[in-house]
Amino acid sequence: MKLLISIEKNSISLKLWKNGKKVDALSFPDEHNLGRKLLPEIDKILKRNKLVPENIKETELISDLSDNFTTRRIAEAVKNAFNWHPRS
């Protein structure tokens, strides 16, 4: 299972992919509170699909923000944490 975090035009979207096909998605506005909102929203999409973080084998970030924006840095840190964790 792959998790795609997308930040585009002041909107955040999370998409779950399995074998190249989109399984689920959710979106919410970027209200400059991603530090408080991103992990609960990831938890929501995982629970909705009866998944746990260990089911995510790859996480990708797509963003139209430069590396200097805090929103992007938060999303990058979450992506790196998901990708760092060893998966079985």
C-alpha positions as CSV (number, residue, x, y, z in Angstrom):
1,M,0.0,0.0,0.0
2,K,1.3,3.5,-0.9
3,L,0.3,6.8,0.7
4,L,0.5,9.9,-1.4
5,I,0.5,13.3,0.4
6,S,-0.3,16.1,-2.0
7,I,0.0,19.8,-1.3
8,E,-1.4,21.9,-4.1
9,K,-3.2,25.2,-4.3
10,N,-3.8,25.6,-0.5
11,S,-5.3,22.1,-0.3
12,I,-3.9,18.9,1.2
13,S,-5.0,15.5,-0.1
14,L,-4.1,12.0,1.0
15,K,-4.5,9.1,-1.4
16,L,-4.0,5.4,-0.8
17,W,-2.8,3.3,-3.7
18,K,-2.6,-0.4,-4.1
19,N,-1.1,-2.1,-7.2
20,G,-1.2,1.2,-9.1
21,K,-4.9,1.8,-8.4
22,K,-6.3,4.5,-6.1
23,V,-8.1,2.9,-3.2
24,D,-9.3,6.0,-1.2
25,A,-8.7,9.7,-0.9
26,L,-9.5,12.6,1.3
27,S,-8.8,16.3,1.1
28,F,-8.8,19.2,3.5
29,P,-7.8,22.9,3.2
30,D,-4.4,24.1,4.2
31,E,-5.2,26.3,7.1
32,H,-1.6,26.6,8.3
33,N,-2.2,24.0,11.0
34,L,-0.8,20.9,9.3
35,G,1.3,20.1,12.3
36,R,-1.9,19.4,14.2
37,K,-3.9,18.0,11.4
38,L,-1.8,15.7,9.2
39,L,-1.3,12.7,11.5
40,P,-5.0,12.6,12.6
41,E,-6.1,12.8,8.9
42,I,-3.7,10.0,8.0
43,D,-5.1,7.9,10.9
44,K,-8.6,8.6,9.7
45,I,-8.0,7.3,6.1
46,L,-6.1,4.3,7.5
47,K,-8.9,3.4,9.9
48,R,-11.5,3.9,7.2
49,N,-9.7,1.3,5.1
50,K,-9.0,-1.0,8.1
51,L,-5.3,-0.4,7.8
52,V,-2.5,0.3,10.3
53,P,0.7,2.3,9.6
54,E,2.6,-0.9,9.1
55,N,0.5,-1.6,6.0
56,I,2.0,1.5,4.3
57,K,5.0,0.3,2.3
58,E,5.8,3.6,0.6
59,T,5.0,7.3,1.2
60,E,5.4,10.0,-1.4
61,L,5.0,13.8,-1.2
62,I,4.0,16.0,-4.1
63,S,4.0,19.7,-3.4
64,D,3.8,23.0,-5.2
65,L,5.4,24.8,-2.2
66,S,9.1,25.4,-2.0
67,D,11.3,23.7,0.6
68,N,11.2,27.0,2.7
69,F,7.5,26.6,3.7
70,T,6.8,25.0,7.1
71,T,3.8,23.2,5.6
72,R,6.0,21.3,3.2
73,R,8.6,20.6,5.9
74,I,6.0,19.1,8.1
75,A,4.7,16.9,5.3
76,E,8.3,15.9,4.4
77,A,9.1,14.9,8.0
78,V,5.9,12.7,8.1
79,K,6.8,11.2,4.8
80,N,10.4,10.4,5.9
81,A,9.1,8.9,9.2
82,F,6.8,6.6,7.3
83,N,9.5,5.6,4.8
84,W,12.2,5.1,7.5
85,H,10.2,2.6,9.6
86,P,11.3,-0.9,8.6
87,R,8.4,-2.8,7.1
88,S,8.0,-6.6,7.0
